[in-house]
């Protein structure tokens, strides 16, 4: 049973690392989507002539 006590902390750190990286990638994806939408909106407003 000693091997379980040795492997559990490593698995715990691995699980924490997985969720941290998942959160970072989701935040990056959301930021890229928001930036793309802002660029589309900016391009759309530039096409209209100013009066």
TAZIMO-V439196 format. One record per pair of residues at least 4 apart in sequence whose C-alpha atoms are under 7 Angstrom apart, sorted by the first residue. I is the first residue (numbers start at 0). J is the second residue. D is the distance in Angstrom with one decimal. If there is no record, write none. Layout:
I,J,D  I,J,D
This chain:
1,5,6.5  2,6,6.2  3,7,6.0  6,10,6.2  7,11,6.1  8,12,6.2  9,13,6.1  10,14,6.1  11,15,6.2  12,16,6.0  13,17,6.1  14,18,6.4  15,19,6.1  16,20,6.1  17,21,6.1  18,22,6.1  19,23,6.3  20,24,6.1  21,25,6.1  22,26,6.1  23,27,6.2  24,28,6.1  25,29,6.1  26,30,6.1  27,31,6.2  28,32,6.2  29,33,6.2  30,34,6.1  31,35,6.1  32,36,6.2  33,37,6.1  34,38,6.1  35,39,6.2  36,40,6.2  37,41,6.1  38,42,6.1  39,43,6.1  40,44,6.3  41,45,6.3  42,46,6.6
